[in-house]
Amino acid sequence: MNKKSLLNKVNVKSPFDGDKSEKLLELLLEEIRYAVLDGSSFEIEGFGKFTKEHREMKTLLYPRKKAEILVPPKDKIIFTPSDEMLKRINNG
């Protein structure tokens, strides 16, 4: 599912018009972005938690050329589903 299909589903189930639903989704995504970029986490109860994780530089072996590759350090956004969400997924 992408953002457009999510907005379509929200518009069907929401009392808001399309513009208000889209603005609400944009604000939610913006707040998630800001929280994660600031180094804190963003948790939605019953859904999951977004956090930033720093990955250090590492060396990998490139088998075709039998050479080592340096992977630069980077930050990744990690999503951890809540226990409730995992139960719902695993139980169908």
Summary of the structure (lengths in Angstrom):
residues: 92
radius of gyration: 18.9
end to end distance: 18.1
largest distance: 59.8
contacts: 181
relative contact order: 0.12
helix: 42%
strand: 32%
